Amino acid sequence: MARQARAIQTRKSILLAAAEVFDERGYSTATITEIIARAGVTKGALYFHFTSKEDLALGVIAAQLELGPLPPQRTKLQELVDQGLLFAHQLQYDPLTRASVGLAMDQWSESAEGGNPFHGRPFQSWADRLTSLLVEARERGELLPHVDPAETAELLSGSFTGIQWTSQVLCQRKDLTRRVIAMFRHLLPSVAMPQLLPTLELTPDRAVSLLASRDAALDAEGTSGDEEYDGTAEPDAASASAPEGEGSAA
């Protein structure tokens, strides 16, 4: 059990270190050697959990997208708003989210033949999530008759992408929450039934409250992401080694 707990913690450390390096240097110039040094692990430990730099990047994206369920709300439109506010908050304070978005927008390639395999992936995942919420909102009578869920989700995702990039360039995303709230205030009247607009909570501290509620619920249930780990414990450093041919990834 102790070995499994150690493996879980090692994997988290590697993912966080990779996210920080990807965020600071971009995917193309980040190296396995730098990630190992930042994580404080052996090369064997890293390659036990991730087979390559691309696998590491995919792990960062997956970790960012698996934030756990948010508390259910009275309307699906509130849940849609909550997704946007939480995404903005995570971009400001969570290196995994920043790295994931950086990977989505980085068009550089390590080889002349192929493009970035992660380009756009987190944004597409978010658009898919918004589409699902909007479909449910339509079924519950929360949307105006003309609204197409997929089209609206693409508009919201594209608007958010531009807003977060502008905020990043101008002030390192310090004003991102304010900009996202403004986006919703302008777009929601063309989407939502008028009687629902006054019920939607669009406040700067909404994301913090959501995260606190989610964490409290997880603590009450006695569950966490760690308990879902079903892999084997990593080998001792003495017996672990990098896969053949992976040394060049550094």
Steps between C-alpha positions, in 0.01 A plus 500: 500500500789733583657429161174581324465826693855589404426424135193723507696788651787453255261513206343820634843656547601413145178639353533824694864541401418428136215751508728769641771434240253487210341823625832678527680369191237356266475141388767508231782636716411319822722201572459180696823582682361830626173340608685229693709762678193711583309197633795370700456143373718250317477442126382146573215628717386740229506235228312258722203740491544665158655352187598826329470877507184474291354256753586750774320778315195280457512431873503873576199554275311209656574619853373848419178368350427266792414760763218294644128575501381843603202541734172474302311825455134589453553571131734360237580854391644569845714191462615629162595833657677315779712310245621828350573665834683194626706476182599865540595445864707193417684684224605758757603265781550144371817413303337185359226708338743762370724232351203323345384819329856574394520156339169564327625826348861400427533430128870420509615149422807306601521350153459648158251232402226539758310768685432535869290191594332697782401807298148603596421189703407661836288764329316235300441303818358811665278571199368144517427543871314826436301340220380228737394760757318706237317192369376432853410866543295489179317187619411681821365806320783733606601610149339727246339304212759592238806385700711220353703339784805402294519835323466691827763282668744574216430873535557492875817293467639726228412814692663365813814406306538852367423661834746289698774561243440875505508497879821298498673741264386816680530405866590133552128414535458711814171639368377179336207440735368851437527450125321163512217649706465776240490237224215316669307821567512586131430152359249347740208734408512355147491144635301479824131539567462855639354390834814298577751782454446658846556159665849445356785568740788677330733607778881515521515259797263244350778258394660499846163417657442219252838343569445522874158334468640224281791430734269492802274250324795278409627510859156408629482201268849391598604483134779653301669456167785313673275212600407438140860422401511142376856472378783316663754669719801633318818292510793594719737744335768234484288274280330771292638622172385704206350315203748425226533792262333753732822661617492735203184663635717702734 
